[in-house]
């Protein structure tokens, strides 16, 4: 009997193998989600039972200690029944008294993610938002904690913009959700007298952290991106492309407060990118001016007269690195002290 595999072309076999691997991976993901959902549901039921008994019977916290001992004795190979975890289950059930509200979300993220959200986030809307973003973006526990500590929920969509006036409704709503205020840029160091170029270099060096702060969908195109207009050269601080918005995003960096002339310059950049880089299938280019601070009234007046879609936001920078070199006066004083000490040592040796 001949080996049928010899009649299978290499490309055909690779397609077969690739298809099977995708199916197996998808099945494994579904199985993992199913197991996680069962575990989360079990923990909610345990927490609900503890709550009910404490309310009905007036039991104190010691019941959790006893339950922990008995459950671990009964299921020695099963983790998750520590006193601390049982208390978390109680908190979990307290936080989601109506299981139907959060069930479609909370059982899609790991138990550890649920716990840190309950510990660090107050309010149902904020908790649901962080759960949804964890699912959408695949945040690890550490990334989730970082986003919560940076108060991402409060900052999301907070920048002033004219998107509603200059973008289609479907795009303007999404664009507004993507811009923050302030942007947290505390993941690097800057010299004490830093200028815009220093900030730009630092962001390029830490581009992964900056992309994480910008949000999902941003692709870095380049810094000091060259444009030629009317025979002259112009350079954009940072240029990105957003995969979901399907448009270029121009970012202009400023170390000081917002000034009205910044919007005119950004309007120029946006129009130039639209003419020189934008593909026929791309959506209109948008701009983000990142400043140290902004006067809301001045920013709103500037946006009103700007025809291009533009947002104005602030950035939060780390404390500047102060010059650790001593001043010439301090060096001279230290030298005098050292010479005086050396003179005394020589005299004592005589």
LINDA-V944311 format. One record per backbone hydrogen bond with DSSP energy under -0.5 kcal/mol. NH is the residue of the N-H (numbers start at 0). CO is the residue of the C=O. Records with the same first field share a line. If there is no record, write none. Layout:
NH = CO / CO
//
This chain:
3 = 1
5 = 2
6 = 3
7 = 4
8 = 6
12 = 8
13 = 9
14 = 10
15 = 11
16 = 12
17 = 13
18 = 14
19 = 15
20 = 16
21 = 17
22 = 18
23 = 19
24 = 20
25 = 21
26 = 22
27 = 23
28 = 24
29 = 25
30 = 26
31 = 27
32 = 28
33 = 29
34 = 30
35 = 31
36 = 32
37 = 33
38 = 34
39 = 35
40 = 36
41 = 37
42 = 38
43 = 39
44 = 40
45 = 41
46 = 42
47 = 43
48 = 44
49 = 45
50 = 46
51 = 47
52 = 48
53 = 49
54 = 50
55 = 51
56 = 52
57 = 53
58 = 52
62 = 59
63 = 60
64 = 60
65 = 61
66 = 62
67 = 63
68 = 64
69 = 65
70 = 66
71 = 67
72 = 68
73 = 69
74 = 70
77 = 74
78 = 76
85 = 81
86 = 82
87 = 83
88 = 84
89 = 85
90 = 86
91 = 87
92 = 88
93 = 89
94 = 90
95 = 91
96 = 93
98 = 96
100 = 97
101 = 97
102 = 98
104 = 101
105 = 101
106 = 102
107 = 104
108 = 105
113 = 109
114 = 110
115 = 111
116 = 112
117 = 113
118 = 114
119 = 115
120 = 116
126 = 122
127 = 123
128 = 124
129 = 125
130 = 126
131 = 127
132 = 128
133 = 129
134 = 130
135 = 131
136 = 132
137 = 133
138 = 133
143 = 139
144 = 140
145 = 141
146 = 142
147 = 143
148 = 144
149 = 145
150 = 147
151 = 146
154 = 150
155 = 151
156 = 178
157 = 154
158 = 178
159 = 311
161 = 309
164 = 161
165 = 161
166 = 162
170 = 167
171 = 167
172 = 168
173 = 169
174 = 170
175 = 171
176 = 172
177 = 173
178 = 174
180 = 154
181 = 313
182 = 313
184 = 182 / 315
187 = 184
191 = 320
193 = 190
197 = 194
198 = 194
199 = 195
200 = 196
201 = 197
202 = 198
203 = 199
204 = 200
205 = 201
206 = 203
209 = 205
210 = 206
211 = 207
212 = 208
213 = 209
214 = 210
217 = 214
218 = 240
220 = 238
221 = 238
223 = 235 / 236
224 = 235
226 = 233
228 = 226 / 231
231 = 228
233 = 226
235 = 224
237 = 250
238 = 221
239 = 248
240 = 218
241 = 246
242 = 216 / 240
245 = 241
246 = 241
248 = 239
249 = 285
250 = 237
251 = 287
253 = 289
257 = 292
261 = 258
262 = 258 / 259
263 = 259
264 = 260
265 = 261
266 = 262
267 = 263
268 = 264
269 = 265
270 = 266
271 = 267
272 = 268
273 = 269
274 = 270
275 = 271
276 = 272
277 = 272
281 = 278
282 = 245
285 = 247
286 = 308
287 = 249
288 = 310
289 = 251 / 287
290 = 288 / 312
291 = 255
292 = 255
295 = 293
298 = 294
299 = 295
300 = 296
301 = 297
302 = 298
303 = 299
304 = 300
305 = 302
306 = 304
310 = 286
311 = 159
312 = 288
314 = 290
315 = 182
316 = 314
317 = 184
320 = 189
321 = 319
330 = 326
331 = 327
332 = 328
333 = 329
334 = 330
335 = 331
336 = 332
337 = 333
338 = 334
339 = 335
340 = 336
341 = 337
342 = 338
343 = 339
344 = 340
345 = 341
346 = 342
347 = 343
348 = 344
349 = 345 / 346
//
